[in-house]
Amino acid sequence: MDFLVYVKGTITGIEKGAAAALPSPAGSVGKERGGNGDRSIWRQDDSPDLGESDLVLGGDFGDGEGRRDGRGGYRRKMVEKTEMKFDPEEVIVEFEALTKEAGKVQEETLQKILEENGATEYLQQWGLNGRTDPQTFKACVPLVAHKDLDTYIQRIADGDPSPVLTGKPITTISLSSGTTQGRPKFVPFNDELLESTMQIYKTSFAFRNREFPIENGKALQFIYGSKQFKTKGGLAAGTATTNVYRNAHFKKTMKAMQTPCCSPDEVIFGPDFHQSLYCHLLCGLIFRDEVQVVSSTFAHSIVHAFRTFEQVWEELVADIREGVLSARVTVPSMRSAMLKLLKPDLEQADTIYNKCSGLSNWYGLIPALFPNARYIYGIMTGSMEPYLKKLSHYAGELPILSADYGSSEGWIGANVNPKLPPELVTYAVLPNIGYFEFIPLRVNLDGLEPTPVGLAEVKLGEEYEIVVTNFAGLYRYRLGDVVKIKGFHNATPELQFICRRNLLLSINIDKNTEKDLQLAVEAAARLLVDEKLEVVDFTSHVNTTTDPGHYVVFWELSGEASDETMQECCNCLDKSFVDAGYMGSRKTSAIGALELRVVKRGTFHKILDHFVGLGGAVSQFKTPRCVGQNNSTLLQILCYDAVKSYFSTAYC
């Protein structure tokens, strides 16, 4: 027998007392290839004597036992309370094998997706007739955006039992963040997407652990589960992060990777995120010597957490000194869970107080609080880049590592080069978690959009829009992300995220992206340095109610700047948009003078509160960088809280 896994508890789908193959939870990751076939990388745990409800599962992956899932792995049997250990090096071995044959793996992945879902209503209409090759698939099935699938997804959410998009029933719906369009999108979520999530987590952790090894410890994770609800058809619906956090397999994976969250579930899934955040911070301080990783889904959540710490740190210290939880925590389940952890600790309280008192403008706050932390981890790219400066201030010399690349629709790639700074991070595409196409960002001579190319056909240095086909019912789905091919890991491309393709400031012939806006804000914000101020957050809007229309940029500042400085910032913003269409339109007055509006302190916190009030999770929040006219509530918040306004004179 090649492996042994100890299982304690209820067994579903396996006859008690039988032997069966138990695969890695993340599809093909978790096996090594050798003379004896594929073998589990999960090692036998030190287990107590077997009791009445205990079971030992064993099997040889090379002898055909178990059932292959078509992606180089085996279907998981449903087990509870599985004790597993994780071998990062063998995950890397498997990843190397997958990426060396990325093109072949892509074809096999598409074949499996179409075999499982070819009989669905959606795919039947395109005349595939059982064919599963990439050429036929691309010729028959059209490129789509979410609006093209919205009706199908809504039918599933409303309880249509027929195979609409997938062969197996969809039982869970994920909600996108909703910060861009003003309302969340419904996205199908299933076991395959969960497996992909765990595969991504384990792959990036394996490479990360090579460079920044951690021992048994804890992670201070600023993660928040949103409220789940039932759709009309009885499906569970929640944010993508909530669907993952609530799954028992997520916790087992985190434990296996030696990074269990130091906060109890009552805090993560608390109904009031302000109270949850306070408790997250308190848990971190209680376990401060054990914390080895500080993380959240997005950089924004980490920065927001430590901005909050600046305001409440003395109250947190008092809680630890007295062993009495602050009255600000009122949720009974949260209070009960925290009181089990909180004990009077005068020495720790004094240490934390002295550490905080000795900091200069909170520089190096995170390593001061958590002396054994190895790194800070979260998504740092795209709309998160503006928070890097503040996060670096809190981090001091502590490394900041960027997390992996994905969306509510599914995962794309893992960060396998963790030493790269966040500004240069790339993501290696995992070829077995979906089928990927890439639309070149150039216009053909005939004016038509170029034909998408496959993963094995992309070219170094070129930019593309990503198209995804996955196991959860999305076929040739335009993700809307622009990426650049920065290199290759074996035969799979390494992508650099550039921007969202549809986030444009445009009035006339001008086209400015989220990245263009970010660069303009960074340039103008440098003028605030002499006044020791910073831009806390920002967004923009295209105002077409005036003639001519003009750009409006909203800033929240850390303090009050002089009118002279703000006018200079406004002019700098205007001149920093270097798109030829914008500059030409400004010179001819086809676009009006850029307007800079300064909003009250706390305005962007109101936007966060609004997002959470709609059912979103704080850890999934992204400040919308361009607020459209249809996002009326956000516009009302911004306009109502504007305290000063400046118009550019740069083109006068």
Buried (B, 14 or more C-beta within 10 A) or exposed (E): EBBBBBBBEEBEEBEEEEBBBBBBBBBBBBBBBEEEBBBBBBEBBEBEEEEEEBBBBBBBBBEEEBEBBBBBBBBBBEBEEBBBBBBBEBBBBBBEBBBBBBBEBBBBBBBBBBEBBBEBEBBEEBEBEEBBEBEBBBEBBEBBEBEEBEEBBBBBBEEBEEBBBBBBEBEBBBBBBBBBBBEBBBBBBBBBBBBBBBBBBBBBBBBBBBEBEBEEBBBBBBBBBBBBEEBEBEBBBBBBBBBBBBBEBBBBBBBBBBBBBBBBBBBBBBEBBBBBBBBBBBBBBBBBEBBBBBBBBBBBBBBBBBBBBEEBBEBBBEBBBEEEBBEEBEBEBBBEBBEEBBEEBEEBBEBBBEBBEEBEEBEBBBBBBBEBBBBBBBBBBBBBBBBBEBBBBBBBEBBBBBBBBBBBBBBBBBBBBBEBEBEEBBBBBBBBBBBBBBBBBEEEEEEEEBEBBBBBEBEEEBBBBBBBBBBBBBBBBBBBBBBBBBEBBBBBBBBBBBBBBBBBBBBBEBBBBBBBBBBBBBBBBEBBEEBEBBBBBBBBBBBEEEEBBBBBBBBBBBEEBEEEBBBBBBBBBBBBBEBEBBBBBBEEEBBBBBBBBBBEBEBBBBBBBBBBEBBBBBBBBBBBBBBBEEBEBBBEBBEEBBEBEBBBEBBE
